[in-house]
């Protein structure tokens, strides 16, 4: 599962591994994943068919293996996508928010209606540098009423259809480019969420076994601002190209205000957990993701805190 990252030089990496295996005294270089030329300016948002933000670059990611796992079963972890593969999954999304504003006697609590999305993904041909083109679109969307509603907001499910992502990805799960395709009828935070939804696993350079732990650290784009993100992974199980993972996601940084009429600055802190079953041949992911997010908005004469709890489930159709 990511976030947008970028690919490194596999030939150089394999040479480093060969020297290490031969007992070379040369210091092994850090596992830093650097962007290709494509990743330096091919990402952005397409809103209502128009490219409104382009050129925000993909940044390097640094991977550190904490534990390589069981020594007798260590293998390289890589995607081996099959061009032409199509898959559909059912994504359920629930959101609960509590807003605390200076001067309010009681917090304003809102449990939004849930959303259920049918998401279609197509794997394209393998392109230059060993990357794949991946197209993801929302094929169907419907509202799901959550229990204990305190207030209903209109969920624009019809406007979610045909939104999605165009991604160029390497075999190590690194996105050389991410184009978010959305509509002006969805708010700015929705666009940020689309850019942060976990997509693919960032895979370490070295072979690992069951029980392996590793971390990935990099910068992500939060609607025009960059913030540091740390992802931790644990390889729970593996059966050929099917793996089971669990981990955490943490990010903190400035974000774009959802309404241009609001004056001030906003900072987001997010802590999430995930548990996933992944098919490395189709990039199919089934499982759960949960995150707790705090957004602090400071204006000239106001201070607002939004606490948001998001639960996402991905199931087969």
CORKA-V46862 format. One line per field, one symbol per residue. phi: phi as a letter, one per 30 degrees, with the letter a starting at -180 (. if undefined). psi: psi as a letter, one per 20 degrees, with the letter a starting at -180 (. if undefined). burial: + if it has 24 or more other C-alpha atoms within 12 Angstrom, else -. Layout:
BEGIN
phi: ???
psi: ???
burial: ???
END
This chain:
BEGIN
phi: .cadbbcccdddddddddddddiddddddddcccddedddacclccchicdcbbidddcdcccbddbdieddbdbdcbdbdcejdbbbbcccbbbbbbccbejddbdccbcdedbcccccbbcdddcdiicccbcbbdcabbdbdddhdcaccdcddddddidlbcbcbcdcicddabcccbbddcdddddddedceecbddcddcdbbdjdbbbbbacbccijccbdbbccbbddaabhccbbbblbbbbbldbdddbdddckbbbcbbbbbbbbcbcddbidbblbbbbcbccccccdbbbbbccbccbbbbbdc
psi: pbrpaqqaohghghhghghhhjkqipppqqnpoqqrhgiijjqapopkipoioripqpqqqpppphpiaphikpqqoqqmqopipqqpropppqppqpppppiphqqoppoqprpppopppppaqpaqjkrqppppqohqpqqopqrlphppqoomhhihpirbqpqoqrijjpohqooooaqiiprhhhhgghiippfrpoprhqqrrpiqprqppaqqpmliqqqqqppqqpogqpndjpqpqqaqppqprqrpqipiippaqqppppprqqpqppoihijpppbqppqpppopppahkqpppoppppppppqq.
burial: ++++++++-+-----++-------------++++++-+++-++++++------+-++++++++++--++-----++++++++--+-++++++++++++++---------++++++++++++++------++++++++++++++-----------+-+-+++++++++++++++++++++++++--+-+++++++++++++++++++++++++++++++++++++-+++++++++++++---++++++++++++++++-------+++++++++++++++++++++++++++++++++------++++++++++++--
END
